[in-house]
């Protein structure tokens, strides 16, 4: 039984990873955005995307009254 090998990087707020020398994937915490044959292609794709920041659970609106 072999141990899985994970190679992981971060670019522009996205995870760029490969498992067992398989395809390179560009992901957020909940979504896979793309799969690529080389690390360079995956990094270029992640660099071309807008910067990613995970949303906080808070609402952007204020619930205070105007007194």
Helices and strands as residue ranges (DSSP letters): E 6-11, E 14-19, E 24-27, E 32-36, H 39-48
